Amino acid sequence: MARVLIVGAGVTGSLCAALLRRRTSRPLYLAVWDKAEDSGGRMTTASSPHNPQCTADLGAQYITCTPHYAKKHQRFYDELLAHGILRPLTSPIEGMVMKDGDCNFVAPQGISSIIKHYLKESGAEVYFRHRVTQINLRNDKWEVSKQTGSPEQFDLIVLTMPVPQILQLQGDITNLISECQRQQLEAVSYSSRYALGLFYEAGTKIDVPWAGQYITSNPCIRFVSIDNKKRNIESSEIGPSLVIHTTVPFGVTYLEHSIEDVQELIFQQLENILPGLPQPIATKCQKWRHSQVPSPNMILGCGKSPWMTATGFPI
């Protein structure tokens, strides 16, 4: 039985796992490793420690289907809509730039429900807190070492993590990337930012006419969302959640500062945008070192043949 490892439990890794399972007729052992404590990657949904039903999307806020991707990947949208994982975005988002033919969707159960759907469909064994450190070739197998635990061997590896993390890997993998490929990988750039999730008690009112708002006049904050309102899941039994995304310049400037200091700075600026905001009962501040890339990520895979590259298709 062939053994396949996918590194990264974000949207690319989870969808890759599902497609491998769909399109492979022979027996296949499929594993997904991720260094984080849960799946999602840049499509992470956080929960309040006081009520797991009170959630906030700390990464992607909604899914935009352009005419180009609708034509190429309509079956994926149809599948997610049929399962109730996606629904059309109907709540008002102030400052959103809409282009002709674009359709926007939200995930009622949180944006990470997309990843969980594909991981479940794939039947893969998913392991968290597995940080890959080395990849070596051993007797026609790929031996993968992680930060803790014993190395494991696979016939095929698919790497879907951010490019800088791929370039940090040690072992034989460093000799398999050609100079041209290395230059292409090193040319990939990412934006950096922070996201702050605020969780409130049931019955708390945040009286604004919008579900989300793009901010253009603040050096720190770029986007604010009443997250449960954005997803149309307002309930008297579940408190509201608020999500703040910082600007990229702010993220770059404070990238190496402590989470506590960054959170305090965001709160100071938030007071200017939403004065008198109620006190949250819990917070979650997320640093996105590798937030967004101008073009789709490259997927690198290694099997018994030389390196293969493909373009990761966004949903």
C-alpha positions as CSV (number, residue, x, y, z in Angstrom):
1,M,0.0,0.0,0.0
2,A,1.4,3.4,-1.0
3,R,2.0,5.8,1.8
4,V,1.4,9.5,1.1
5,L,2.1,12.4,3.5
6,I,0.6,15.9,3.0
7,V,2.3,18.6,5.1
8,G,-0.1,21.3,6.0
9,A,-3.8,21.1,7.1
10,G,-5.0,24.2,5.4
11,V,-7.3,24.5,2.4
12,T,-4.7,23.4,-0.1
13,G,-3.6,20.4,2.0
14,S,-7.2,19.3,2.9
15,L,-8.5,19.6,-0.7
16,C,-5.4,17.8,-2.0
17,A,-6.1,14.9,0.4
18,A,-9.8,14.7,-0.7
19,L,-8.9,14.7,-4.4
20,L,-6.2,12.1,-3.9
21,R,-8.8,9.9,-2.2
22,R,-11.4,10.5,-4.9
23,R,-9.1,9.8,-7.8
24,T,-7.1,6.9,-6.5
25,S,-8.6,3.5,-7.0
26,R,-5.8,1.5,-5.4
27,P,-5.3,1.2,-1.6
28,L,-3.7,4.3,-0.1
29,Y,-2.5,5.3,3.3
30,L,-2.9,9.0,3.6
31,A,-1.6,11.2,6.4
32,V,-1.8,14.9,7.0
33,W,0.6,16.6,9.4
34,D,0.4,20.2,10.7
35,K,2.5,22.1,13.2
36,A,-0.5,23.9,14.6
37,E,-3.0,22.6,17.2
38,D,-5.9,22.4,14.8
39,S,-6.7,22.4,11.1
40,G,-7.4,25.5,9.0
41,G,-4.2,27.3,8.3
42,R,-5.2,30.8,7.1
43,M,-8.8,29.7,7.3
44,T,-8.8,29.3,11.1
45,T,-11.9,29.6,13.3
46,A,-11.3,30.3,17.0
47,S,-13.8,29.5,19.8
48,S,-14.5,31.2,23.0
49,P,-13.1,29.3,26.0
50,H,-16.5,30.1,27.8
51,N,-18.8,28.8,25.0
52,P,-17.4,26.8,22.1
53,Q,-20.5,27.8,20.0
54,C,-19.2,31.4,20.1
55,T,-16.7,31.5,17.3
56,A,-14.7,33.9,15.2
57,D,-13.0,33.6,11.8
58,L,-9.5,34.9,12.5
59,G,-8.2,34.2,8.9
60,A,-10.2,34.5,5.7
61,Q,-13.5,36.3,6.3
62,Y,-15.5,35.2,3.3
63,I,-15.0,33.3,0.0
64,T,-15.0,35.3,-3.3
65,C,-15.9,33.3,-6.4
66,T,-14.8,35.2,-9.5
67,P,-16.1,34.3,-12.9
68,H,-12.7,32.8,-13.8
69,Y,-12.8,30.4,-10.8
70,A,-16.5,29.8,-11.1
71,K,-15.8,28.4,-14.6
72,K,-12.9,26.2,-13.5
73,H,-14.1,25.0,-10.1
74,Q,-17.9,25.3,-10.0
75,R,-18.3,21.7,-8.8
76,F,-16.4,22.6,-5.6
77,Y,-18.7,25.5,-4.8
78,D,-21.8,23.4,-5.7
79,E,-20.6,20.7,-3.3
80,L,-20.0,23.0,-0.4
81,L,-23.3,24.8,-1.0
82,A,-25.2,21.5,-1.1
83,H,-23.7,20.5,2.2
84,G,-24.6,23.8,3.8
85,I,-20.9,24.6,4.4
86,L,-21.2,27.7,2.3
87,R,-24.0,30.2,2.0
88,P,-24.3,33.4,0.1
89,L,-23.0,36.4,1.9
90,T,-26.1,38.6,2.4
91,S,-25.0,40.8,5.4
92,P,-23.8,44.3,4.7
93,I,-20.0,44.8,4.4
94,E,-19.2,48.5,4.1
95,G,-16.4,49.3,1.8
96,M,-16.3,46.0,0.0
97,V,-15.2,46.3,-3.6
98,M,-17.5,44.3,-5.8
99,K,-16.5,43.4,-9.4
100,D,-18.9,42.3,-12.1
101,G,-19.7,38.6,-11.8
102,D,-18.2,38.1,-8.3
103,C,-20.1,36.0,-5.8
104,N,-19.3,36.1,-2.1
105,F,-20.0,33.3,0.4
106,V,-19.7,32.8,4.1
107,A,-19.3,29.6,6.2
108,P,-22.1,29.5,8.9
109,Q,-20.1,27.0,11.0
110,G,-16.9,29.0,10.6
111,I,-14.5,29.2,7.7
112,S,-12.5,26.2,9.0
113,S,-15.5,24.0,8.4
114,I,-14.4,23.9,4.8
115,I,-11.1,22.3,5.7
116,K,-12.7,19.9,8.2
117,H,-15.2,18.8,5.4
118,Y,-12.4,17.9,3.0
119,L,-10.2,16.2,5.7
120,K,-13.2,14.1,6.8
121,E,-13.9,13.1,3.2
122,S,-10.3,12.2,2.6
123,G,-10.3,9.7,5.4
124,A,-6.7,10.8,6.1
125,E,-5.1,10.3,9.5
126,V,-4.6,13.9,10.7
127,Y,-1.9,14.7,13.2
128,F,-1.3,18.1,14.9
129,R,1.8,19.5,16.5
130,H,3.9,17.7,13.9
131,R,6.5,20.2,12.7
132,V,8.6,18.7,9.9
133,T,12.3,19.4,10.1
134,Q,14.0,17.1,7.7
135,I,13.3,15.1,4.6
136,N,15.8,12.5,3.4
137,L,15.8,9.7,0.8
138,R,16.3,6.3,2.4
139,N,16.1,3.1,0.2
140,D,13.7,4.6,-2.3
141,K,11.5,6.0,0.5
142,W,11.2,9.5,1.8
143,E,12.1,9.6,5.5
144,V,10.4,12.5,7.2
145,S,11.7,13.8,10.6
146,K,9.7,16.0,12.9
147,Q,10.6,18.1,15.9
148,T,9.6,15.3,18.3
149,G,9.1,11.6,17.8
150,S,10.7,9.1,15.4
151,P,11.1,9.6,11.6
152,E,8.5,8.0,9.3
153,Q,8.8,6.8,5.7
154,F,6.5,7.6,2.8
155,D,6.4,7.0,-0.9
156,L,5.1,10.5,-1.8
157,I,5.2,13.8,0.1
158,V,3.2,16.9,-0.8
159,L,4.3,20.2,0.9
160,T,1.6,22.9,1.1
161,M,3.0,25.1,3.9
162,P,4.3,28.6,3.2
163,V,7.4,28.8,1.0
164,P,9.8,30.2,3.7
165,Q,9.0,27.1,5.8
166,I,9.8,24.8,2.9
167,L,13.2,26.5,2.4
168,Q,14.0,26.0,6.0
169,L,13.8,22.2,5.7
170,Q,17.0,20.2,6.1
171,G,18.2,17.0,4.6
172,D,18.3,15.6,1.0
173,I,15.4,17.9,0.1
174,T,17.8,20.8,-0.2
175,N,19.6,19.0,-3.0
176,L,16.5,18.3,-5.0
177,I,15.4,21.9,-5.5
178,S,17.1,23.2,-8.6
179,E,18.6,26.7,-8.6
180,C,15.8,27.9,-10.9
181,Q,13.2,26.5,-8.6
182,R,14.9,28.0,-5.5
183,Q,14.9,31.4,-7.1
184,Q,11.2,31.1,-7.9
185,L,10.5,30.1,-4.4
186,E,12.6,32.8,-2.9
187,A,10.7,35.3,-5.1
188,V,7.4,34.5,-3.4
189,S,6.4,37.3,-1.0
190,Y,3.8,37.4,1.7
191,S,2.0,40.1,3.6
192,S,1.9,40.0,7.4
193,R,-0.8,41.1,9.7
194,Y,-2.5,40.4,13.0
195,A,-6.1,39.3,13.7
196,L,-7.9,39.9,17.1
197,G,-11.0,38.0,18.1
198,L,-13.2,39.3,20.9
199,F,-15.8,37.1,22.5
200,Y,-18.8,38.4,24.4
201,E,-21.4,37.1,26.8
202,A,-24.8,36.1,25.5
203,G,-27.1,39.1,25.3
204,T,-24.4,41.6,24.6
205,K,-25.4,44.2,22.0
206,I,-23.0,45.7,19.5
207,D,-25.2,48.3,17.9
208,V,-23.8,49.0,14.4
209,P,-25.7,48.9,11.0
210,W,-23.1,46.7,9.3
211,A,-21.8,43.2,9.7
212,G,-18.3,44.1,8.4
213,Q,-16.5,47.3,7.6
214,Y,-13.3,48.1,5.7
215,I,-11.4,50.9,7.4
216,T,-9.3,53.3,5.2
217,S,-8.4,56.0,7.7
218,N,-6.7,54.1,10.5
219,P,-3.0,53.2,10.5
220,C,-3.6,50.0,12.6
221,I,-7.0,48.6,11.7
222,R,-8.1,47.5,8.1
223,F,-11.2,45.5,8.7
224,V,-13.7,45.0,11.5
225,S,-16.4,42.3,11.5
226,I,-19.3,41.4,13.8
227,D,-18.5,37.8,13.0
228,N,-21.7,36.0,14.0
229,K,-23.7,38.7,12.2
230,K,-21.6,38.3,9.1
231,R,-22.5,34.6,9.1
232,N,-26.2,35.2,9.9
233,I,-26.0,33.2,13.1
234,E,-27.2,35.7,15.7
235,S,-28.7,34.0,18.7
236,S,-29.9,35.0,22.2
237,E,-28.1,32.0,23.6
238,I,-24.7,32.8,22.0
239,G,-22.8,36.0,22.6
240,P,-21.5,38.0,19.6
241,S,-17.9,37.9,18.4
242,L,-15.9,40.7,16.9
243,V,-12.9,40.2,14.5
244,I,-10.3,42.9,13.8
245,H,-7.7,42.6,11.1
246,T,-4.8,45.0,11.1
247,T,-3.2,46.7,8.1
248,V,-0.2,45.1,6.5
249,P,2.2,48.0,7.4
250,F,1.1,47.6,11.1
251,G,1.7,43.9,10.9
252,V,5.1,44.3,9.4
253,T,6.2,47.0,11.9
254,Y,5.1,45.0,15.0
255,L,5.8,41.5,13.6
256,E,8.3,40.6,16.3
257,H,6.6,42.4,19.2
258,S,4.8,40.4,21.9
259,I,1.2,39.4,21.4
260,E,0.2,41.3,24.6
261,D,1.7,44.6,23.3
262,V,0.1,44.2,19.9
263,Q,-3.3,43.5,21.4
264,E,-3.1,46.6,23.6
265,L,-2.3,48.7,20.5
266,I,-5.2,47.3,18.6
267,F,-7.6,48.0,21.5
268,Q,-6.4,51.6,21.6
269,Q,-7.2,52.1,17.9
270,L,-10.4,50.2,18.2
271,E,-11.7,52.7,20.7
272,N,-11.4,55.4,18.0
273,I,-13.5,53.3,15.6
274,L,-16.1,51.8,18.0
275,P,-16.1,54.0,21.1
276,G,-17.7,52.5,24.2
277,L,-17.4,48.9,23.0
278,P,-18.4,46.4,25.7
279,Q,-15.7,44.5,27.6
280,P,-15.1,41.1,26.1
281,I,-15.0,38.0,28.3
282,A,-12.2,36.4,26.2
283,T,-9.8,37.4,23.5
284,K,-7.6,35.6,20.9
285,C,-4.8,37.5,19.1
286,Q,-3.4,35.7,16.0
287,K,-0.2,36.6,14.3
288,W,-0.2,35.9,10.5
289,R,3.4,36.0,9.6
290,H,2.6,34.6,6.2
291,S,-0.8,36.1,5.6
292,Q,-1.5,36.5,1.9
293,V,0.5,35.9,-1.3
294,P,-0.3,37.9,-4.5
295,S,-0.6,34.7,-6.6
296,P,-1.6,31.1,-5.7
297,N,0.8,29.1,-3.7
298,M,3.0,26.5,-5.4
299,I,2.6,22.9,-4.2
300,L,5.8,20.8,-4.1
301,G,5.6,17.1,-4.1
302,C,8.3,14.5,-4.1
303,G,7.9,10.9,-5.1
304,K,10.3,8.4,-6.7
305,S,10.5,10.7,-9.7
306,P,12.1,14.2,-9.6
307,W,10.3,17.2,-8.1
308,M,6.8,18.0,-9.3
309,T,5.3,21.4,-9.1
310,A,1.7,22.4,-9.5
311,T,-0.4,25.4,-8.8
312,G,-2.6,25.4,-5.7
313,F,-6.1,26.5,-6.8
314,P,-7.9,28.7,-4.3
315,I,-11.6,28.1,-3.6
